[in-house]
Amino acid sequence: MDKEIILMRHGQPDLIMTGNVSALDMKRWIEHYDLSEIKSHPAPKVSVALAASAKVIVSSTAPRALTSVRALGLQPVVVDEVFCEAQLPHGRWTLPRLSPFTWAFILRILWFCGFSGKVESACEARMRASTAAQRLQSLADEGPVLLLGHGIMNRMIANQLEAAGWMRQQRNGNSYWSATAYRIKQT
Protein backbone atom coordinates (compact mmCIF):
# COMPACT_ATOMS: atom_id res chain seq x y z
CA MET A 1 0.00 0.00 0.00
CA ASP A 2 1.27 3.47 -0.90
CA LYS A 3 1.67 6.28 1.63
CA GLU A 4 -0.18 9.52 0.82
CA ILE A 5 0.18 13.18 1.84
CA ILE A 6 -2.33 15.82 0.69
CA LEU A 7 -1.27 19.46 0.85
CA MET A 8 -4.36 21.69 0.81
CA ARG A 9 -4.47 25.47 0.87
CA HIS A 10 -6.88 27.16 3.27
CA GLY A 11 -10.14 28.80 2.19
CA GLN A 12 -10.44 32.47 1.21
CA PRO A 13 -9.53 34.77 4.13
CA ASP A 14 -12.25 37.08 5.41
CA LEU A 15 -10.51 40.42 4.93
CA ILE A 16 -11.88 43.90 4.63
CA MET A 17 -9.99 45.74 1.92
CA THR A 18 -9.34 49.39 2.65
CA GLY A 19 -7.91 50.79 -0.57
CA ASN A 20 -4.29 51.55 -1.29
CA VAL A 21 -1.60 51.39 1.38
CA SER A 22 2.11 52.09 1.67
CA ALA A 23 4.75 49.41 2.22
CA LEU A 24 4.98 50.65 5.81
CA ASP A 25 1.19 50.23 6.24
CA MET A 26 1.58 46.60 5.13
CA LYS A 27 2.85 45.76 8.62
CA ARG A 28 -0.65 46.32 10.03
CA TRP A 29 -2.32 44.65 7.02
CA ILE A 30 -0.13 41.53 7.47
CA GLU A 31 -1.02 41.43 11.19
CA HIS A 32 -4.74 41.51 10.30
CA TYR A 33 -4.25 38.87 7.60
CA ASP A 34 -2.47 36.58 10.07
CA LEU A 35 -5.46 36.82 12.42
CA SER A 36 -8.13 36.35 9.75
CA GLU A 37 -10.49 33.41 9.53
CA ILE A 38 -12.09 32.34 6.25
CA LYS A 39 -15.23 33.55 4.53
CA SER A 40 -18.22 31.39 5.34
CA HIS A 41 -18.57 29.88 1.87
CA PRO A 42 -18.82 26.10 1.70
CA ALA A 43 -15.65 24.27 0.72
CA PRO A 44 -15.67 22.93 -2.86
CA LYS A 45 -16.95 19.36 -3.17
CA VAL A 46 -13.65 18.14 -4.63
CA SER A 47 -11.79 19.48 -1.56
CA VAL A 48 -14.31 17.91 0.81
CA ALA A 49 -13.99 14.53 -0.95
CA LEU A 50 -10.20 14.66 -0.95
CA ALA A 51 -10.10 15.66 2.72
CA ALA A 52 -12.46 12.82 3.63
CA SER A 53 -9.90 10.32 2.33
CA ALA A 54 -7.36 11.36 4.99
CA LYS A 55 -6.90 9.56 8.27
CA VAL A 56 -4.49 12.03 9.90
CA ILE A 57 -5.55 15.71 9.85
CA VAL A 58 -2.82 18.33 10.32
CA SER A 59 -3.12 22.13 10.41
CA SER A 60 -1.00 25.19 10.85
CA THR A 61 -1.84 27.36 13.85
CA ALA A 62 -3.17 30.18 11.65
CA PRO A 63 -6.87 30.96 12.18
CA ARG A 64 -7.53 30.74 8.41
CA ALA A 65 -6.17 27.18 8.37
CA LEU A 66 -8.02 26.11 11.52
CA THR A 67 -11.35 27.50 10.31
CA SER A 68 -10.76 25.72 6.98
CA VAL A 69 -10.39 22.42 8.84
CA ARG A 70 -13.69 23.09 10.61
CA ALA A 71 -15.36 24.05 7.30
CA LEU A 72 -14.41 20.58 6.04
CA GLY A 73 -16.12 19.09 9.11
CA LEU A 74 -12.82 17.73 10.47
CA GLN A 75 -10.74 17.97 13.63
CA PRO A 76 -6.96 18.23 13.44
CA VAL A 77 -4.88 15.74 15.42
CA VAL A 78 -1.76 17.87 14.93
CA VAL A 79 -1.71 21.70 15.03
CA ASP A 80 1.77 23.15 14.71
CA GLU A 81 3.30 26.49 13.70
CA VAL A 82 5.93 24.64 11.65
CA PHE A 83 3.21 24.45 8.95
CA CYS A 84 2.41 28.21 9.04
CA GLU A 85 2.89 30.39 6.00
CA ALA A 86 6.31 31.79 5.18
CA GLN A 87 6.25 35.22 6.75
CA LEU A 88 5.88 38.28 4.56
CA PRO A 89 8.15 41.25 5.26
CA HIS A 90 7.03 44.86 5.05
CA GLY A 91 8.93 47.91 3.90
CA ARG A 92 9.57 51.32 5.42
CA TRP A 93 8.43 53.28 2.40
CA THR A 94 5.43 55.56 2.57
CA LEU A 95 5.21 55.88 -1.23
CA PRO A 96 3.92 54.56 -3.51
CA ARG A 97 0.50 53.57 -2.23
CA LEU A 98 -0.71 50.32 -3.83
CA SER A 99 -3.33 47.68 -3.13
CA PRO A 100 -2.32 45.27 -0.34
CA PHE A 101 -2.32 42.37 -2.81
CA THR A 102 0.03 44.25 -5.16
CA TRP A 103 2.33 44.95 -2.22
CA ALA A 104 2.12 41.31 -1.10
CA PHE A 105 3.23 40.23 -4.58
CA ILE A 106 6.11 42.74 -4.66
CA LEU A 107 7.22 41.99 -1.11
CA ARG A 108 7.13 38.23 -1.75
CA ILE A 109 9.36 38.63 -4.80
CA LEU A 110 11.74 40.80 -2.75
CA TRP A 111 11.65 38.13 -0.02
CA PHE A 112 12.66 35.42 -2.49
CA CYS A 113 15.50 37.74 -3.61
CA GLY A 114 16.83 38.08 -0.05
CA PHE A 115 14.88 40.94 1.59
CA SER A 116 13.37 39.70 4.82
CA GLY A 117 13.48 42.65 7.19
CA LYS A 118 12.65 41.28 10.64
CA VAL A 119 10.88 38.08 9.50
CA GLU A 120 12.33 34.69 8.68
CA SER A 121 14.35 34.60 5.49
CA ALA A 122 13.53 32.42 2.49
CA CYS A 123 16.45 30.17 3.51
CA GLU A 124 15.05 29.81 7.05
CA ALA A 125 11.58 29.08 5.63
CA ARG A 126 13.05 26.33 3.42
CA MET A 127 14.67 24.76 6.48
CA ARG A 128 11.32 24.91 8.29
CA ALA A 129 9.66 23.32 5.24
CA SER A 130 12.19 20.49 5.46
CA THR A 131 11.22 19.91 9.10
CA ALA A 132 7.52 20.07 8.18
CA ALA A 133 7.96 17.57 5.34
CA GLN A 134 9.79 15.16 7.65
CA ARG A 135 6.97 15.44 10.16
CA LEU A 136 4.33 14.72 7.50
CA GLN A 137 6.29 11.75 6.19
CA SER A 138 6.45 10.34 9.69
CA LEU A 139 2.69 10.84 10.18
CA ALA A 140 2.01 9.09 6.85
CA ASP A 141 2.94 5.80 8.55
CA GLU A 142 -0.44 6.06 10.31
CA GLY A 143 -2.43 6.49 7.08
CA PRO A 144 -3.21 9.20 4.50
CA VAL A 145 -2.32 12.68 5.82
CA LEU A 146 -4.10 15.95 5.05
CA LEU A 147 -2.29 19.21 5.78
CA LEU A 148 -4.41 22.37 5.82
CA GLY A 149 -1.72 24.91 5.15
CA HIS A 150 -0.72 27.82 2.98
CA GLY A 151 0.33 28.61 -0.59
CA ILE A 152 4.07 29.33 -0.34
CA MET A 153 4.82 26.96 2.55
CA ASN A 154 2.86 24.13 0.89
CA ARG A 155 5.00 24.61 -2.24
CA MET A 156 8.17 24.54 -0.17
CA ILE A 157 7.01 21.37 1.59
CA ALA A 158 6.11 19.85 -1.80
CA ASN A 159 9.66 20.50 -3.03
CA GLN A 160 11.00 18.63 0.00
CA LEU A 161 8.62 15.71 -0.55
CA GLU A 162 9.59 15.46 -4.22
CA ALA A 163 13.29 15.52 -3.26
CA ALA A 164 12.56 12.59 -0.91
CA GLY A 165 10.99 10.57 -3.74
CA TRP A 166 7.30 11.37 -3.30
CA MET A 167 5.42 11.57 -6.60
CA ARG A 168 2.72 14.14 -7.33
CA GLN A 169 -0.51 12.30 -8.16
CA GLN A 170 -3.01 15.08 -8.64
CA ARG A 171 -3.21 18.83 -8.41
CA ASN A 172 -6.16 21.16 -8.75
CA GLY A 173 -4.58 24.59 -9.05
CA ASN A 174 -3.09 27.23 -6.77
CA SER A 175 -6.17 29.06 -5.53
CA TYR A 176 -7.92 28.84 -2.18
CA TRP A 177 -8.93 25.26 -1.32
CA SER A 178 -6.55 23.88 -3.97
CA ALA A 179 -4.81 20.63 -3.14
CA THR A 180 -1.96 18.47 -4.33
CA ALA A 181 -1.67 14.79 -3.43
CA TYR A 182 1.67 12.98 -3.16
CA ARG A 183 2.33 9.24 -2.91
CA ILE A 184 5.31 7.02 -2.29
CA LYS A 185 5.62 3.25 -2.30
CA GLN A 186 5.66 1.87 1.21
CA THR A 187 8.88 0.07 2.00
Secondary structure as UniProt FT lines:
FT   STRAND          2..9
FT   TURN            23..25
FT   HELIX           26..35
FT   HELIX           45..52
FT   STRAND          56..59
FT   HELIX           63..71
FT   TURN            72..73
FT   STRAND          78..79
FT   HELIX           81..83
FT   HELIX           100..112
FT   TURN            113..114
FT   TURN            117..118
FT   HELIX           122..139
FT   HELIX           140..142
FT   STRAND          145..149
FT   HELIX           151..163
FT   TURN            164..165
FT   STRAND          167..171
FT   TURN            176..177
FT   STRAND          179..185
//
